[in-house]
Amino acid sequence: MRTHDTLPPPAEGEPADGTARTVPDGPADGLCTTLELDARQPLPELTAAVTGACDRAEARADGSVVLLRLPDAPAGTRAWPGEVDIRQINRWERAVRRLERLPALSIAVASGACGGAALDLLLVSDYRIGSPDLRLLAPVNDGHFWPGMAVHRISRQLGAARARQIVLWGDDIDAVRARDLGLVDQLADDTEEAAHTAAVLMGRISDRELAIRRQLLLEAQSLEFDEALGPHLAACDRELRRLAAAADAAAEPGGTAGGPGE
């Protein structure tokens, strides 16, 4: 039995049926904090599920991975976010931003129709796995693209020209095009095996320094050189100290002969 087949008691603010839940351990030898999402849930419950996953990931030691399971959404879920107010939208966007900035690396596994909340989470994931039937659905209400932060992320990740085609026309994106655009990193018939492999590999390199490198990438398109130089120099200084410490450890009696990356 897979670990996510056994449901834990629901956390406060999460539905008792476990449809949007945080699962204690993922499929990769306990490396993962797993979040399984159901796009049919109301926005406050989705926000609580994301917040709970962030809490668990932040409480774990370095080397953990957040696994986001984004199953096929039911028909008619293109409309997003439903009957909510702006405060609920603000809480959702902040929860997604928190996930985007976690020290743990994140893996998204998406299949079938992926829109609304699932699309938001896919766009902030570090590594994205899709099934061959994946379709990214633009969040559209009465012909108007929802102006949430997905617009911002699509534009930053694809550039204004490609983003314009998606945002203005609301076209679906099939699996092959999503991969070609870079919105998905891998297509796999067996997404379970692909997720397991990715979680094991990413768990070996997931730490706070790698999260800082991710942040440098996120800021690269918005900061001028002089503004970006300080954070990059600070990261370089920490890396130089890490390399020096690894070299000293290898030089000690009984130290390993391998390089600092091993």
C-alpha positions in Angstrom: 0.0 0.0 0.0 1.3 3.5 -0.8 1.7 5.7 2.1 -0.7 8.3 0.8 -3.5 5.7 0.6 -3.8 5.9 4.4 -5.4 9.1 5.4 -4.2 11.0 8.6 -6.7 12.8 10.8 -7.7 16.1 9.1 -6.0 19.2 10.3 -7.9 22.2 11.5 -9.5 23.9 8.5 -9.2 20.8 6.3 -12.2 18.7 5.1 -12.9 15.5 7.0 -13.0 13.4 3.8 -9.4 14.2 3.1 -9.9 15.4 -0.4 -7.5 18.3 0.1 -5.0 17.2 2.6 -1.4 17.0 3.8 -0.1 13.5 4.0 2.7 12.9 6.5 5.1 10.8 4.3 5.5 10.6 0.6 6.5 7.7 -1.6 10.3 8.3 -1.5 11.4 6.8 1.8 9.9 9.5 4.0 11.6 12.3 2.1 8.3 14.0 1.1 5.7 16.1 2.6 2.8 15.3 0.3 -0.1 17.5 -0.6 -3.0 16.0 -2.6 -5.4 18.6 -3.9 -9.0 18.4 -5.0 -9.9 21.5 -7.1 -13.6 21.0 -6.2 -12.9 22.2 -2.6 -13.7 25.8 -1.6 -10.8 28.3 -1.7 -10.5 28.6 2.2 -10.0 24.8 2.4 -7.5 24.8 -0.4 -5.6 27.6 1.3 -5.6 25.7 4.6 -4.2 22.6 2.9 -1.3 24.6 1.3 -0.6 26.3 4.6 -0.5 23.0 6.4 1.9 21.5 3.8 4.2 24.6 4.3 4.1 24.2 8.1 5.2 20.6 7.8 7.9 21.2 5.3 9.4 24.1 7.4 9.4 21.8 10.5 11.5 19.2 8.7 15.2 19.0 8.3 17.0 20.0 5.1 16.7 17.4 2.4 13.0 17.2 2.4 10.8 17.6 -0.7 7.2 18.8 -1.1 5.3 16.5 -3.4 2.2 18.2 -4.9 -0.4 15.8 -6.4 -2.6 17.6 -8.9 -5.1 15.0 -10.2 -7.5 15.4 -13.1 -9.9 18.2 -12.3 -13.7 17.5 -12.9 -15.4 19.0 -15.9 -16.5 22.6 -15.7 -13.6 23.7 -13.4 -12.2 26.2 -15.9 -14.0 29.0 -13.9 -11.9 30.1 -11.0 -11.9 31.0 -8.1 -15.7 30.8 -7.5 -17.7 32.8 -5.0 -15.0 34.4 -2.8 -14.0 37.8 -1.6 -10.7 39.6 -2.0 -9.5 38.7 1.4 -9.8 35.0 0.6 -7.9 35.7 -2.7 -5.2 37.5 -0.7 -4.8 34.6 1.7 -4.6 32.1 -1.2 -2.0 34.1 -3.1 0.1 34.5 0.1 -0.1 30.7 0.8 1.1 30.0 -2.8 3.9 32.5 -2.5 5.0 30.9 0.8 5.1 27.5 -1.0 7.1 29.0 -3.8 9.8 30.3 -1.3 10.1 27.2 0.9 13.6 26.0 1.7 12.4 22.5 0.5 12.3 21.8 -3.2 8.8 21.0 -4.7 7.7 18.5 -7.2 4.3 18.7 -8.9 2.6 15.7 -10.5 -0.3 16.7 -12.8 -2.6 14.7 -14.9 -5.7 15.5 -17.0 -7.2 18.9 -16.8 -5.1 21.3 -14.7 -6.5 24.7 -14.0 -7.3 27.1 -11.2 -5.7 26.1 -7.9 -3.8 23.2 -9.5 -2.3 25.5 -12.2 -1.2 28.0 -9.5 0.6 25.3 -7.7 2.2 23.9 -10.8 3.6 27.2 -11.7 5.5 27.6 -8.4 6.9 24.1 -8.4 10.6 23.5 -8.9 10.1 20.3 -10.9 7.0 19.5 -12.9 5.8 16.0 -14.1 2.9 15.6 -16.4 0.9 12.7 -17.7 0.5 12.4 -21.5 -3.2 13.5 -21.2 -2.3 16.7 -19.3 -4.1 19.9 -20.4 -3.3 23.2 -18.8 -6.6 25.2 -18.6 -6.5 28.9 -18.5 -8.7 30.2 -15.7 -11.5 32.0 -17.6 -14.8 33.4 -16.3 -17.4 34.5 -18.9 -14.6 34.9 -21.5 -12.3 36.9 -19.2 -8.9 35.5 -18.0 -8.7 35.6 -14.2 -6.2 38.3 -13.4 -4.5 36.5 -10.5 -0.8 35.9 -10.0 -0.8 33.1 -12.5 -0.7 35.9 -15.1 2.5 37.3 -13.5 4.1 33.9 -13.3 3.2 32.8 -16.9 4.7 36.1 -18.1 7.9 35.8 -16.2 8.4 32.1 -17.1 7.5 32.4 -20.8 8.1 36.1 -21.7 5.5 38.6 -22.7 5.0 37.5 -26.3 4.1 33.9 -25.5 2.2 34.8 -22.4 0.1 37.2 -24.4 -1.2 34.3 -26.6 -2.3 32.4 -23.5 -3.7 35.3 -21.4 -5.6 37.1 -24.1 -7.0 34.1 -25.9 -7.3 31.6 -23.0 -6.2 28.7 -25.1 -5.7 25.3 -23.5 -2.1 23.9 -23.5 -1.7 20.2 -24.2 1.1 18.1 -22.6 3.6 18.3 -25.5 3.2 22.0 -25.9 3.5 22.5 -22.1 6.8 20.6 -22.1 8.1 22.5 -25.2 7.2 25.8 -23.5 9.0 24.7 -20.3 5.9 24.8 -18.2 6.4 21.1 -17.6 9.8 19.4 -17.2 8.9 15.8 -17.8 6.1 13.7 -19.4 5.7 10.2 -18.1 3.2 7.4 -18.5 4.1 6.2 -15.0 3.9 9.4 -13.0 4.2 7.5 -9.7 7.7 6.1 -10.7 8.7 9.5 -12.1 7.7 11.2 -8.9 9.6 8.6 -6.8 12.8 9.0 -8.8 12.6 12.8 -8.7 11.9 12.9 -5.0 14.9 10.7 -4.2 17.2 12.7 -6.5 16.0 16.1 -5.3 16.0 15.1 -1.7 19.8 14.8 -1.9 20.2 18.4 -3.0 17.3 20.1 -1.2 18.6 22.6 1.3 18.4 26.2 2.2 21.3 27.2 0.0 19.6 25.7 -3.0 16.4 27.6 -2.1 18.5 30.8 -2.1 19.6 30.0 -5.7 16.0 29.6 -6.7 15.3 33.0 -5.2 18.1 34.5 -7.2 16.6 33.1 -10.3 13.2 34.5 -9.4 14.6 37.9 -8.8 16.8 38.0 -11.9 14.1 39.4 -14.2 13.1 42.2 -11.9 16.4 43.5 -10.3 19.0 45.6 -12.0 22.6 44.4 -11.9 23.6 46.6 -9.0 20.6 45.5 -6.9 21.2 41.9 -7.6 25.0 42.0 -7.0 24.8 42.0 -3.2 22.7 38.8 -2.8 24.7 37.0 -5.4 28.0 37.9 -3.7 26.6 36.8 -0.3 25.6 33.4 -1.9 29.1 33.1 -3.5 30.7 33.8 -0.1 28.7 31.1 1.6 29.6 28.7 -1.2 33.3 29.5 -1.0 33.2 28.8 2.8 31.4 25.5 2.2 34.0 24.4 -0.3 36.8 25.4 2.0 35.2 23.5 4.9 34.8 20.4 2.7 38.4 20.6 1.6 39.6 20.9 5.2 37.5 17.9 6.2 38.9 15.8 3.3 42.5 16.7 4.3 42.0 15.5 7.9 43.2 11.9 8.7 40.4 9.6 7.8 38.7 12.2 5.6 37.1 11.3 2.3 39.0 11.8 -0.9 35.9 12.8 -2.8 35.1 16.4 -4.0 33.0 18.8 -2.0 29.9 18.0 -4.0 29.9 14.4 -2.9 
